[in-house]
Amino acid sequence: MKMLAGIGFIAAAVACFAVMDTTTKVIAATVPVVMAIWTRNLFQLALVSVTLLPKRGRALLHTRKPGLQLARGVLLLGCSVTAFYGVKAMPVGEFTAIVLITPLVLTLMAAASLGEHVPLLRWLCVVGGFAGALMVIRPDGDQFDWASLLPLVIVAVNTGYQWVTGRLAKVEDAGTMQFYTGLIGTLAMTLVLPVAWVSLPWTTWALLGLLGVLGTLGHLLLIFAYARAPVAVLTPYLYLQIAFATIGGWLVFSHAPDFWSTAGIAVIAACGVCGTWLTARDERRPLDIARTSPCSRT
């Protein structure tokens, strides 16, 4: 029953992320990227400050690794910026599918960095994932746009972000990490906010607020899920986000993937699930969430 609850939480989490990406695509046509990311980070900083500062006080601000905290904040900011432009340029379902190559790359890099032997099947899963991405992007296609490569940039940037997160998680408190991530993102965007500021209707501000709510709720649901079920059990359900994102793109933008995009999405999902199974089979220690989580891009 507890494991079933975990699966329910993970499904709800990725549904939040899919709605968040769809909402981002809606507002991307009228809202500057600086304002969108500033609002998201400010919401996170305010939420962490209101909930944790009264209980923790100065202890929340104490960090042993300020350099890594800065690197983590900058890398997540890079993910957010490239994701904003990527989801603006691509259909939501296809964008999500390419970004979800990240767990494959993270697992492979983690094994390689520890000097572990990487089985052939795991290499094939990674190669298959990128092959699926190429089927979605289709570099030689008539409708190819260089902006379609942005999700692959996110995969690269997020690899660094997850690596830093894994190192910090061993020595830092989760609340402290979230505080500094929100603080760094807010400060960086505030510096350029006067240049990018435009007047927005209240409906757009409501959508920006919705992004903050969905992002915070999604990550909270992830925590609930991982507290109730093993990562190896939950990770395959992360790929439900592709289905939710595709439905969102169809309902809001009347976009349905063509044959090759659908095939590429299927290949990416299959390789991702297979990679998770191989990791669970080959590793004796528990899986690290940072190695199998979706891109924390907002």
Secondary structure, 3 states (H helix, E strand, C coil): CHHHHHHHHHHHHHHHHHHHHHHHHHHHCCCCHHHHHHHHHHHHHHHHHHHHHHHHHHHHHCCCCHHHHHHHHHHHHHHHHHHHHHHHHCCHHHHHHHHCCHHHHHHHHHHHHCCCCCCHHHHHHHHHHHHHHHHHHCCCCCCCCHHHHHHHHHHHHHHHHHHHHHHHHCCCCHHHHHHHHHHHHHHHHHHHHHHHCCCCCHHHHHHHHHHHHHHHHHHHHHHHHHCCCCHHHHHHHHHHHHHHHHHHHHHHHCCCCCHHHHHHHHHHHHHHHHHHHHHHHHCCCCCCHHHHCCCCCC
